[in-house]
Amino acid sequence: MNRVLVANRGEIAVRILRTCKEIGFHTIAVYSEADRDAMHVALADEAYLLGPAPARESYLNIERLLQVARRARADAVHPGYGFLSENADFAAACRAQGIVFVGPSPETIEQLGDKCAARALAERIGVPTVPGYTGDDRSERRLVREAKRIGTPLILKAAGGGGGRGMRIVSDLAQLPEALAAARSEALAAFGDDRIFLERYIPRARHVEVQILGDSQGNVIHLFERECSIQRRYQKIVEESPSCGVGPALRKGLTEAAVRIAKAANYVGAGTVEFLVEADAPEPRFYFLEVNTRLQVEHPVTEAVTGFDLVRLQFHVAQGHPLPYAQEEIALMGHAIEVRLCAEDPENQFLASPGTMQFWQAPEGPGIRVDTALESGSFIPPYYDPLLAKIIAFGKTRSEALARLERALMETHGVGIKTNQAYLLDIIRHPAFREGDLSTRFLEEHFAGWRAFTEPPDEVLLALAAASVQAEPSAVFRGASLADSQKPLNPWCLVGRWRNT
C-alpha cells in the first residue's frame, strides 16, 4: 500500500491525510465544485474533481470515485465517516478493482449495517438487547399487535440506517399508524429501505459505545468506552471517554460484549459497538443498540485516553498485519471530552448557517486538540454536514478536562457565520453535566427553552476581525480577561483601536 485516496472532505479528510503523510503514503484527494479551495485539496499530493456540489453527484457517486481511483493509480481508499463509509456496495466495488478498502469487508458491513440482522447476531451470542420486534412481517396489523405486547413508550427505528432518520417515539398506541407512516417515508428517502422495527423506549438511558479494532487473523481488542448521551435529535454533540457513569464491573460487561459481537462478525478494522445503559436502574443494565462499521466522529477522545492513532491502526490491519497490541497492553489514561462546533443557529431551530468564515482562530494550549478544515476565508457550503470543528480537551481528571474545554471554547473565535458555540459552552457549564448526571434526555430536560446571551452586532465582530488582521494576528486578544466574559466572544472585554469610547 502506497497511494491512498481519501474519499471524503472537511475535517475528517484533513485528519486522515495528515496521518497518511506521517506514514509516508502518497495522498490523493477528491473534491466537488463547492470544495475547490478546501483545505483537504491543498494538503493532498494530488486532487481530482468529482463533480457538482450535491453529494449524490460527487462524494456519493461510486463510479466517479472509482474512475478517479483508477486514474490516480490508488491502491487503497479510506472512506472516513459519513458518505460511503458504511456502504457495502462501495467496499465490494473497491475489492473488485483490486483496491484496498480501509474498513471491514462488504459482507461484515452488510450484516452489521442492517440493524435487524445485527440485533439477531447479538441475541444469538447472548448479548442483551432491548425488548422489541424485528420479525419479517412488517404489516401495520402485526406491528400494532407487537406494540401492544412491548408496551409504551416505544420507539420506531429504520432497519437500514441510523442518524435519527426514520425514528419516532410513540407514547400512545393511537399515534402508531401515523408515526409508522412518517418513519417509513423518512427511512425510504434516507436509505432506500422502508423497513421499520420496534423497541421499548428507555426514557432515561445513557448512550455508551465501545471502540473495537479487529485484524484479519481473528484478533479483536477494545479501546474502552465513550459516553455519547448528549444528543440533539439523536445526533451526538458532546462525547467523552471514559464514561463517568460506567464503573469497573459495567465496563467489563460492555467491553466483553463488544468484542464478542466483533468476533462473531469477523470484524476487521476500526468500529464501534453502541449500547444503551439504563441510567436509573438500581443495578446498571446495558442493551446492545447497533454497530457502526467505520471510524467515529468522536474517535479523538479515545486517542487521547489511550495514546493510539486509530487511523494509523486502520491502515495497519488493512494491509493484513496482525494487531500490534494485546488487550493487556492497553491502558486507560486520564479523561477527554469533545464538542462538535457546527455551522448552525441554535436560536433559530438550529438551521444550517452556510457562508464565509471571514475570520477564524482556533484555541490552543495544554491538553487541547482541534480537528478542523477551517481557515479565515473558508467557505461553508450548504450541501454537507454543518460540522466545522471538533474541539477536544484532555486532562488527568474529568474536572481538569472540563476546565480546559471551557477555556478553549472561550478562546474560539469565528466571524461570518452563526455557530452553536455558546450552546456548547452552556452545556458543559451546566451543574448536571459537571456532576455527570447524563442521559439521552439531557438537552430535553435542561435546554428546552435555551436562549443565548445577546450577541454584539455584526459590525462590531467584523471590526474585531479587521483589527486582528491589521496587526499581529492574535495581538487584539491579549487584553482580554476571559474571567470577565460569559460569552465565547465578547469584544466589550477587549481593547483595540476599533472601540468607540
N, C-alpha and C positions, 0 to 999 in steps of 0.2 A: 504494500500500500504506500503510495507516494503522492498521488494527485487527488485531492479531496474537494468535492463540490458541496457547498453548503446550500441546501435547498430551503432557504428561509431568509428573513430580513430582520431589521431592527436590532434590538439589544442582544437577542439570542444569537443572531448571526455573528455579531461582533464578538461575543463571548467565545463562540466556537472557533472562529478564525484565529483568535489570539492563542488559544491552546494549540491549534494546528501549527502555527508559526513556531511555538516553543518546541514542538516535537520535530519540526523540520519538514513538514508536508508542504507541497506546492498547493496554494489555495485558489479556489475558483468560486466566484460569487455569481449570483443571478439577481436580476432586478426587473421591476416593472417600470413603465414610463413615469410613474409617480415617484420612483426612488432613484432616478438618475444621479442625483447629487448626494445620496445617502452615505453614511459613514462606512457601512459594510462594503460598499462598492469600492471606496477608496482604499480600504485596508487589504483587499484581496490582491493576489498576484495577477489574476485575470478576472474579468467581469463580462457577463453576457446579458443582453436584453431578452427578456422572456416574452413580453407583450404589453398590452394596455394595462391600465391601473387596476381594474377589477380583478380580484384574486382568482376567479374562475378562468380568466383569460391569461393568467400569468403564474402565480405561485401554486395554484391548484391544477394546472394543466400538465398532466403526466407526460404526454407525448412531447411537449415542448421542452420539459425538463430533461427527458431522455435524449432529445436531439442535441441539447447543449452539452450533456454529459459525453456523448459520442464525439462531438466536435472538439471538446476540450480535452479529450482522452482521459477523462476522470476514471479512476479505478475504485473510488468509494464515494458514497453520498451520505452526508449527515443531514437528517431532516429537521433537527431542532425540536421544537414543540409546536403544536397547532398545525395548520395547513395539512400536509400529507404525512405527518409523523406517525399516525396510527392507521394508515391506510394500507391494508393487506395487499391490494392490487398494485400499489406503487412499489412495495417491498418485493413482490413477486416479479414485477417488470424489471426492476434493477437486477435481480438474480438471473433472470432470463438473458440479460445483456452482459452478464459476467461482471457486474458491478457490485461491490460490497455495500449492502445496506447496513448502516451503523444503527442497529436495533435488533429486536427479536425477529424470528423467522416469520414469513407470511402466515404460516399455519398457527403459530402462537398468537399473533396479532388478531387473527380471525376468531380464534377460540375465546380469548380473553376480552376482545372488543365487544362481543355480544354479551350483554350483561346477564341474560338468562343462562347462557352456557357457562359463564364464569361462576355464577351463583351455584349452578348444578355441580360444577367441579368442586367448589368449596364444601358443599354438602356431602359429596361423595367421600371426601377425605376427613370429614368430621370437624370442619371449621364452622363455628356458629354463624347462622345467617338470620336476618330479621324475618319474623313470620310474614309470609306473603303468598303470592300465587304467580307462577311463571309457566303455567301449562300452555299447551299448543292451542287449546280452544280459547280464542280471544273475542268471542261474540259478546255483545253487550249483556245478554242474559246471563252468560257464565260469569262474567266479571262482576255483575251485580250480586250474584249468589256468593261468589268468593269474598266480595267486600263485606257482606253480612257476616260471614264466618270470621274474617280477620277482625272486624270491628273498626270503629272510627276513634281517633283520626287515622286516616291512611294517606299514602302518597302514591300517585301515579308516576311511573318512570318510563322513559323511552328505552327499549331494548338495544337500539342500535347506536347510542351515543350518550354523551353527558353534557356537562357545562350548563346545567339548568334548563336546557331546552327539552320540551316535552314533559316537564314536571308540573304537577298540580297537587296541592294538598286539599283533601276533602274531609270536612268535619261533619257533614250531614249527608247521608246517603241519597237524599233527594237531589243533591248537587252533582252526583256522579255522572249521569248521562251528558250533561253539558261540559263538565270537566274532561270527560273522556274524549269527546269530540274535539275540544280545543287541544288537548295533549296530542292526539293522533295527527291533527293537522300540522301542528308545530314540529313534531318529530319527522313527519314526511318531508316537510320543507327543509329541515336541517340535515337529515341523514339519508333521505330517500327510503325510509323504513318507518312504517306507522305502527309497528308492534309496541304495545304498552303492557307493562306488568304492574302488579300491586305489591305494596309492602305496608306493614304497620308503620305509622309515623311516630317517631320518638321525639316529643316536643323539646325536651332539654337533653341534647346529646352533644358530646364533643366529637369533632371530626379529627381523627388521628390517623396518620398514614405512616407506613414503614418503607424506607428506601431499601430496595434489594438490588443485587447485582449477581448475574449468573454467567458461567462460561460454557463453552461447547463440550467440556469434559463432564458436565453434570454437577459441577460445584455451584453452590449458591451461598452468598453471605448477605447479612443485613447491615445497614449503617444507621441503626436506631430509628427513632420515630420523630415525626414533626407534628406539631399542633397547628391545625388549619381551621379552627372553629369560627374565626371572624370572617363572615361571608355576607355579601350583599347580593341578593337574587342568585344564590348558590354559587357565586363567584368569590373565590378567596381574595382577600386584600391585605391580611396580616398573617404571617406564618412564623413559627419559632421552633427551635429544637434545643434541648428536649422539651417535651410537653410538661408543663407544671402540674398536670392532673394525672400523670402516669408514674406510679411507684414501681419498685423493682419487680414485684410479682406480676403486675399487669404488663409491664414491659416485656417480661419473659414470655407471657402468653401471646402477646401481639406479634413479637418478632418471630417466634417459633411458627405461628400460624402463617405468617407471610412467607417464610422460607419453604414451608410445606407446599403452599399453593404454587410458588415459583417452580419448585422441583417437579410437581405434578404436571406442569405445563411445559416442561423442558425449556425453561426460560434462559435466554442468552442476551446479555446486555443489561442496561440500567432500566429499572422500572419502579413503580410504586404500588403497594397494596394498601388500599384505603379501608378504614374501619369506622364504625360508629361506636362510641363508648357512652353508656348511659350515665349522664352526669349526676343524677340524683339518686342512683341506686345505692342501697346500703353497702353492698359489695360490688365493686366495678365489674360490669359485664360488657363484653365487646361483641360486635357483629361484623362479619365481612360485608363490605359495600361494593367495591369494584377494583379492577386493576388498570392502571394507566401504563401502557406499554411504550413509554418514552421517557425522556428527561422532563422533569417538572420545572415549572417556573420558579418554584421555591427551593431548588436544589442548592443555592449558595449557603443556606443555613446549615445544611448537612455538611458541606465542605468546610464550613467554619469550625464545627464542633468535632470533626474527625481528622481534618488536615489533608483530605484527599481531593484530587481534581477528578470529578466524576466524568468529565468529557474525555480526559486522558484515559481513564479506565474503560470507557466505552470503546475507544479505538483499540485499546489493548486486547479486549476479549473479541472484538470484531475481526481481528487478524488471526483468530484461532488460538491465541495464547491462553494458558490457564490463569485463573485469578492469582495475582501476586501476593495476596494476603490470606491467611486463615482467620476464621472468626475471632479466635482468642487474641489475635494481634491488633484488633481494632478496639480503641478506647474512646469513650465519650469525654470530651474536654470542654468545660465552660458552657456558655449559653449564647445563642444567636437569635436575633429577631429581624425579620424582613418586612418592609411595607412596599406596596406597589403604588408608585406615583403615576397617575393616569391623566390623560387629557380629557377631562370631563368636568361638568359643572354640578357640584353637589346641591346647590341651591335651586337648580332647575331640573330636577328629576334625573340628575346625573347624565344629562345629554352630552354626547361627544362634543369635543371642543377642538376641531381641527384648525390649522392655521400655521403661522410662522412664529417660532420661538425666537423672538428678537434678541433676547439676552438669556443666557443660561450659565449658572455657576453651581457646580455640584459640591456637596460638602466633602470635607477631608478630616483628617485627624485620627487619633488612636482608635483602632478597632472598627473603622468604617470602611465599607466596600460599596461602590456604586456600579451597577451594571446598567449601561445606557448606550444609546447610539446618538445622543443629543449633542449639539453644539449650538452656539449662538448663531442664529440664522437658519437653523434646521426647519424644514417644512414638515408639518404633521398632516399627512393626507387623511381624508375621511373614509378611506376604503378598508382599513385594517383595524386590528385591536388597538385600543387607545393607550396601551401601556407605554409610558415614557421612560421610566427608570425604576430599578429596584434598589432600594436603599437598605443595606444590611449592616447591623451593628453587632459586634461580638464583645463579650466580657467574661470575666471569670465567674460572675454570678448573673442571674436574671436582672437584678437591680442595676448592676453596672451596665449591662447591655441596654437596658431601658434608658438610663441616663445618657448614654452615648447616642442612642437613636433620637431622643428628644433634641439634643444639641444639633445633631446632623440635620433633622428636619427644619430646625430654625435657621440653619445656615444654608439651606437650599433656596436658590433664587432663580426664578424663571419669570420672564416678562413676555407677554404677547398672546398667551392663551390661558384659559382657565384650567385649573387642576384641582385635584382632591387633597392637596397638601394640608390645608387647615383641618379638614375632616380627619385625616390620618393622625395629625398631632393631637386632636381632641380624643381620639380613640385611645392612644397609648397613655394619655394623661388621666383617663377615667379611673376612679378608685377601684371599680370592679375588675378592670383589666390589670391594674397594678397588683391586685390581690390574687390574680389567677382564676377568678370566678368566671369561667368562659363556657359558652355553649354556642351552637349554631343560631340561637335566637338572640345573641348578644346585641346586635345592632337594632333588632326589633324592640328589645326591652329597654335599651338605653338611648337610642339615637333616632327614634321615630320622628321627633319634632326638631331635629337639629337645625340650627341656623349658624352661619359663620358670623364673626365679628365684621363690622363694616370695613370694607376694603378701601384703601386710598384710591382716588381717581386714576384712570389710565395715564393721564398727562404726568402725574407725579411719578408713577412707576417708570414711564419712558424716560423722564428726566434723570431718574436714578441710573437707569441703564446707560444713557448717554454720558453721564458724568463718569461712570466707571470705565467706559471705553476710552474717554478722552485722556485720562491719566493712567497710572499704573493699574492694571486690571482689577486688583482687589483692594486698592487703597481706600475707596469710598466706604468700605465696610468696616474699616478698622476703628472708627469712632463709635461703633455700635456697642451697646450693652445689652446682651441677649437677655439678661435677667429683667430688663425693663420692658421687654416685649412679650406679649402673649400671642403674637402672630408670627408665622414663619417669616414674613417680610413686613417690617414696619418702618417705613422711611422717616417717620416723625422722630425716631430714635437715632437717626443717622445724621452726621454732619457733612455737608457738601455745598458746593457753590450754587447748586440749583435751588436751595431752600430759600423761600421768600419770608423774611422776618419783618 
